[in-house]
Amino acid sequence: MNTTVCPRPMPGFRRDHTAITAETGNDRNPVAERHRRLDRLWMSCSSVHIRYGTTEDAEAVCDLAGQLAQSFPFSKARFHDSYAAVLSTDDACLLIAADSDGVLGYLLGVKHRTFYANGPVAWVEEILVRAEARGRGIGRALMQALERWAAQRNCALSALATRRAAPFYLALGYEESATYLRKVLPTRELP
Ligand SMILES: CC(C)(COP(=O)(O)OP(=O)(O)OC[C@H]1O[C@@H](n2cnc3c(N)ncnc32)[C@H](O)[C@@H]1OP(=O)(O)O)[C@@H](O)C(=O)NCCC(=O)NCCS
């Protein structure tokens, strides 16, 4: 992924980053067709575009990521370390939703290898849309862009864990599948 200025368009998006909404015309799934209709409606009345994140987005994403953090005290220093690492690996996908006023939301996804799914799985780590921009289809557009990124990398599925946003993912066709367990490890020292 080119992560400097004006990265290549997302799969399914044109070079100006507007969505190509009819790229899977053979798919007659009624749910997918409804989503495509919503895509077209949304794109026709919105100046928001989805693109890959760049180094120039670091401060805006840092501001949004700080709003998302709940389990850990947010560390700007750690954020900037992680941000540079994310931009430098092909297995991470940082997506930005922006309009002419700036960044409205972001999604961080990763691809990891599995045996059980006969190949890689895309995992949505973080997604956040600015409070004043919610309810306009931006979260959906970010998730669809992640799914296109994942499909291009032969991921068998897209998955995530959530505490507060299950209705959003259910509206996008996700289904409950497992219980999320975790153990906070004792070795984290914040700067
Ligand atoms: C969750 C979040 C990313 C959704 O972004 P958004 O831009 O408001 O979502 P959209 O407008 O694209 O909504 C897409 C669909 O989800 C539904 N939806 C979104 N939020 C919902 C909610 N809280 N409850 C029920 N449905 C919801 C919408 O109604 C819409 O469905 P429709 O197209 O069938 O009408 C946004 O609310 C957010 O940033 N929340 C705070 C951070 C957060 O919780 N992130 C998830 C961590 S796992």
The ligand as a Gaussian input file, in Angstrom:
#p B3LYP/6-31G(d) Opt

LIG

0 1
 C      -20.578000       2.562000      15.503000
 C      -20.309000       3.731000      14.542000
 C      -18.918000       3.560000      13.902000
 C      -21.386000       3.731000      13.432000
 O      -21.059000       4.740000      12.507000
 P      -22.219000       5.537000      11.718000
 O      -21.561000       6.318000      10.649000
 O      -23.054000       6.303000      12.689000
 O      -23.089000       4.320000      11.139000
 P      -23.967000       4.338000       9.792000
 O      -24.653000       5.654000       9.685000
 O      -23.108000       3.908000       8.648000
 O      -25.029000       3.192000      10.121000
 C      -25.069000       2.000000       9.360000
 C      -26.226000       1.170000       9.843000
 O      -26.051000       0.829000      11.233000
 C      -27.166000       1.260000      11.975000
 N      -26.673000       1.740000      13.264000
 C      -25.598000       2.530000      13.482000
 N      -25.452000       2.766000      14.792000
 C      -26.465000       2.091000      15.399000
 C      -26.837000       1.929000      16.742000
 N      -26.150000       2.508000      17.752000
 N      -27.931000       1.172000      17.008000
 C      -28.643000       0.590000      16.018000
 N      -28.317000       0.698000      14.705000
 C      -27.238000       1.447000      14.415000
 C      -27.773000       2.398000      11.185000
 O      -29.146000       2.550000      11.476000
 C      -27.551000       1.922000       9.772000
 O      -28.513000       0.944000       9.404000
 P      -29.446000       1.131000       8.093000
 O      -28.502000       1.495000       6.971000
 O      -30.082000      -0.209000       7.928000
 O      -30.371000       2.232000       8.451000
 C      -20.410000       5.114000      15.282000
 O      -21.660000       5.177000      15.946000
 C      -19.307000       5.340000      16.297000
 O      -18.236000       5.828000      15.973000
 N      -19.564000       4.989000      17.578000
 C      -18.595000       5.225000      18.656000
 C      -17.388000       4.320000      18.555000
 C      -17.780000       2.851000      18.588000
 O      -18.629000       2.422000      19.345000
 N      -17.081000       2.082000      17.722000
 C      -17.271000       0.647000      17.639000
 C      -16.311000      -0.028000      18.551000
 S      -16.461000      -1.801000      18.394000

